[in-house]
Amino acid sequence: MGTYDVFNYANLPIVYDVASSNGGPTTGAAANEPYTGYPGFTRKNGTPGAATKVYVSSTPAIDPNGVGNASGNYVIIELNTDYQLSASVADWREGVAGGVEQKTAISVNDNTSISPSTTLKSNYQPGYYYNISPFGDSHSATMYKVYDDTSYTLDDIKGYKLYTDNVTPSYTGTAPNGHSITYANATILSMVAGSSFQATNCFSEYDGKYHNVSLKYSMYLPPDYDPSKKYMVVLHIEDAGGLGDDPVISLTEAQAATNYASDRVQQLAKAQGYGGLIVVIPQIPQAGQSMADNLTGNEYVPATWQLMDYITSKYNIDSNRIYASGQSMGGMQLLDMAAQRDNYFAGIWAIGSQWGNNYNKSTTYNGQTYYTYPYDGKIITNPDWQNWYYSISDDNILATNMTGDATATGYWNQAQTLFSTLAKVKIPYTSWDPTTTSTANESALLKTLVETPSTLGIYWNALANGDHKSTWIYAHGISYSYDWLLSQTKQSEDARGKLNLSGSYANGLGTYGYNSISY
């Protein structure tokens, strides 16, 4: 392995240009020199991205046994992937970067030797990118990015199809500061199967207006889909860090898309007599963040409802086995949606997310007045939807957050206090440290939690330490979360019934007068 140097996302730097001449700060240490950033890791075993196996092969493919062939035309270099990043990849095309350089001579036989390389062989090149500084302002950076989509494969998401109208090929453009930038294709064009979904008359609580929405999305349809069989479906929505125009962003922002399409999770559905699990992942654009912290949503919420109505009418889906999961913004949207259609979702997994009541949306927030979704009996079918605590009190919900996430922790503590004060029931809760607990033990701890007898279908597992964005780094590694989700049923919610939350709490009159953002 000392014959080669290997380069990949785990060891490629991003050099942030913070000089004042390029729009950076004009004072302080940041004005004097560039900042070089490398990926951070929350878990690692060995050196991330380092070569672990090198062998000759007769085909350009990994040998599951890691030994290859006695002879062949290819050298296979396997890298160490036993690590977890502490933050999402800034751009998913950085994550597929790979390069290799031969350092020493290789003896092929008694008469032939391959001399060391004089150049790096790679599928990436350095490029200049505008406004991606870690300082949160309009700095620029030089980073390594892949422009040729034929130079890699993404086996874990290859079963997904993309629905988008943005199929721009790679091109060179100009950044706002006048610098020339090369842009890759708008998405992986070979995965595009159709156009965006066209939603109409979608109300926004942000401006009180109706909008038509062109909603990009990706979908996993089991390759052996049989319309005579029933299927489960899960709606997954990513966090605000996954906003953008490319549906591949939401497929690679975290591990959810890969896990849902995996043999293991698909088998969870098949073992219950279903044909498999269909996965739907909307791609919310950069300017369309669907949730605000004053507990309001925009036009992408009703657009998502229309998309789900389309999917559930087109495919043979069991209406008792419709699921949802999301992280941060995505989980907030799904928790909001959970009240809008009573017991529509058989189970929700909310990761680093929270919700509550807001009866005063006309109250100015960040200098802006907000509005309230109309109850129309079509998009919103639950007349009690604004009383969120009451509406979701019979739902199957798994809340996963980090204890260091003050917002999510605070809101779930509110729910815990309300339920225990008004209805004398508690949300079963447990916590563990993901940095010191094996993934097997994490699943065992979660299984113990969700098997706790409870009047509620709501469970709360908090991961010790860590911050908000760490939640989905760890959460998708807890495999039993998927077992729990796909075992939930709408029938169990209907049979459970809602809690009596008519008692008084603080200065409010039960949850009917309780405004989460005011208390």
C-alpha positions, -999 to +999 in steps of 0.1 A: +000+000+000+030+023+002+031+022-036+002+046-039-011+079-025-049+081-026-070+112-025-107+115-017-132+136+002-118+125+035-084+141+029-089+168+003-088+204+017-110+233+009-091+266+009-113+295+018-102+328+003-108+354+030-087+382+016-104+416+016-097+419-022-121+390-028-150+403-008-138+389+026-133+408+059-112+439+059-102+437+095-091+410+120-070+379+115-094+365+088-084+394+066-047+383+065-046+347+053-067+320+038-084+294+059-079+257+050-106+233+061-106+195+062-136+172+069-143+165+106-152+131+119-175+121+148-164+085+146-134+069+129-115+037+130-081+041+115-073+068+090-104+079+071-100+075+033-067+057+036-059+027+014-068-005+031-064-031+004-046-032-029-048-061-054-047-070-090-080-079-108-091-091-142-122-067-140-126-031-128-146-042-097-142-048-060-136-084-050-159-090-019-131-112-006-105-085-011-080-107-028-085-102-066-069-124-092-034-138-098-031-116-129-051-089-146-052-055-162-065-035-132-052-025-098-080-022-072-074+001-043-100-001-015-102+028+010-112+030+047-148+040+049-152+032+086-159+067+097-187+092+102-185+128+091-193+155+117-210+175+090-227+169+056-206+171+025-207+207+013-215+196-023-223+159-030-200+160-061-171+166-037-180+133-021-174+113-052-139+127-058-111+102-062-075+103-072-044+081-071-007+087-076+019+059-080+049+066-057+073+038-063+082+015-093+062-017-098+078-048-111+054-065-135+077-094-144+115-100-147+118-078-176+093-050-171+089-022-145+063+005-143+079+038-133+063+061-106+038+086-119+047+121-126+011+133-124-020+126-103-047+106-119-081+118-107-117+125-116-117+159-100-102+194-104-099+224-082-125+250-088-135+284-075-168+287-057-186+317-045-203+323-011-196+290+007-174+303+035-177+288+069-179+324+082-214+327+069-208+356+045-197+361+009-163+347+010-151+323-017-132+291-018-112+267-039-124+232-036-121+199-055-152+189-075-161+162-100-176+173-133-177+140-152-207+120-140-194+089-159-163+087-136-181+073-106-211+052-096-234+057-066-246+022-061-266+029-030-290+053-047-289+040-083-324+026-079-339+061-075-354+081-103-354+119-105-382+141-115-370+175-125-371+201-153-336+213-146-314+193-169-287+219-177-254+203-188-222+215-173-212+251-182-191+280-171-207+310-155-199+341-135-202+345-098-217+377-083-183+391-078-173+386-114-152+354-110-156+327-136-170+294-122-175+260-137-208+244-129-215+206-132-247+192-147-278+203-128-282+167-117-272+132-127-289+132-161-290+095-165-312+092-134-339+116-147-371+098-154-396+127-158-406+162-151-412+180-118-446+176-102-469+205-109-489+215-078-515+243-080-531+268-056-508+261-028-513+285+002-484+300+020-486+311+057-456+333+049-474+357+026-511+347+027-511+340-010-517+310-033-489+298-055-484+272-083-454+251-074-431+231-097-419+205-071-388+184-080-386+150-063-369+116-063-386+083-060-376+047-053-400+022-068-389-014-061-376-028-094-400-057-092-430-035-086-462-055-092-494-035-093-513-066-080-494-063-047-498-038-019-469-016-010-459+006+019-447+042+012-425+066+031-423+103+026-389+116+036-379+153+037-344+165+044-331+194+065-326+230+052-290+221+045-304+199+017-322+228+000-314+232-037-325+225-073-309+191-077-329+161-063-296+142-057-289+167-029-317+151-008-305+116-018-270+123-004-276+148+024-279+119+049-282+081+050-320+079+048-324+074+011-297+047+010-312+029+040-348+030+027-337+014-006-315-012+010-322-049+010-326-049+047-353-022+050-371-034+019-372-069+035-389-054+065-419-046+042-418-078+023-417-099+056-451-084+064-466-095+031-460-063+011-443-060-023-418-036-008-414+000+003-418+030-021-398+061-011-407+096-020-383+125-014-393+161-024-365+185-032-373+218-017-354+247-035-330+271-018-355+299-017-384+277-006-375+267+030-408+252+040-408+258+078-402+289+099-393+289+136-426+306+145-444+274+136-456+284+101-452+268+067-452+279+031-466+267-002-443+236-003-464+220+024-497+218+004-475+210-027-462+180-008-497+169+000-507+171-036-476+151-046-485+124-020-521+123-033-507+117-068-484+090-057-509+071-035-535+072-064-510+060-090-495+031-071-511+003-051-503+016-017-519+005+016-534+036+031-528+021+066-491+019+060-481+055+049-450+066+068-429+098+071-395+107+083-375+139+082-347+158+099-347+194+111-369+214+087-381+182+071-392+167+104-409+200+113-429+200+081-440+164+087-450+171+123-471+200+110-486+178+083-494+152+109-521+174+124-535+186+091-548+152+081-557+132+112-538+098+114-528+100+077-493+088+086-491+054+103-458+065+119-435+095+119-398+095+127-388+131+135-351+137+137-338+169+153-372+184+148-400+199+169-435+215+166-463+229+187-492+254+187-493+289+173-527+305+173-513+340+168-496+338+134-506+374+126-481+384+153-451+400+137-421+377+135-388+390+123-406+421+111-432+401+090-468+392+095-478+356+089-511+340+080-529+307+087-536+278+063-573+276+055-592+245+065-606+234+032-615+198+037-592+188+008-556+197+016-563+201+053-590+177+064-587+178+102-608+207+116-588+206+149-554+208+131-543+241+148-545+223+182-514+203+174-509+187+208-544+173+208-543+163+171-511+142+174-518+128+209-529+094+194-501+093+167-471+070+164-441+093+166-405+086+173-386+117+182-348+116+180-326+146+189-294+155+206-295+167+242-273+196+230-300+207+206-318+233+228-347+240+205-358+204+198-352+194+235-372+224+247-402+217+225-403+180+234-400+190+271-431+212+265-450+183+251-438+161+280-450+187+305-484+193+288-492+156+285-481+148+321-499+179+335-531+177+316-536+140+309-513+124+336-493+105+309-456+107+301-438+102+269-414+073+274-378+087+272-343+074+271-309+088+264-274+074+256-241+087+243-237+076+206-199+082+208-195+054+234-224+031+225-221+005+197-247+006+170-259-028+181-264-016+216-281+016+203-307-006+185-311-027+216-317+004+238-342+018+213-361-015+211-364-014+249-377+021+248-404+015+222-415-017+240-422+003+271-460+001+279-475+035+274-509+052+268-491+071+241-477+061+207-450+088+211-414+079+221-384+101+227-348+091+225-322+118+230-286+113+221-262+127+247-240+156+238-237+168+202-255+196+185-285+200+162-267+190+129-251+160+146-285+144+150-289+129+116-252+119+115-260+095+143-297+088+140-296+069+107-271+045+122-297+033+147-311+005+125-339-004+148-355+030+141-365+016+107-379-016+123-400+005+146-413+028+118-423+001+094-441-019+121-466+010+129-501+010+116-528+036+111-553+012+128-533+014+161-537+052+160-574+051+153-579+026+181-558+045+206-579+077+207-568+112+216-559+125+250-582+147+271-562+179+272-590+202+285-573+209+318-555+242+326-518+248+322-500+279+333-520+309+320-535+291+291-567+271+289-553+237+281-537+232+247-566+252+231-551+283+246-515+272+248-492+289+223-458+272+222-438+302+211-454+324+238-448+303+269 
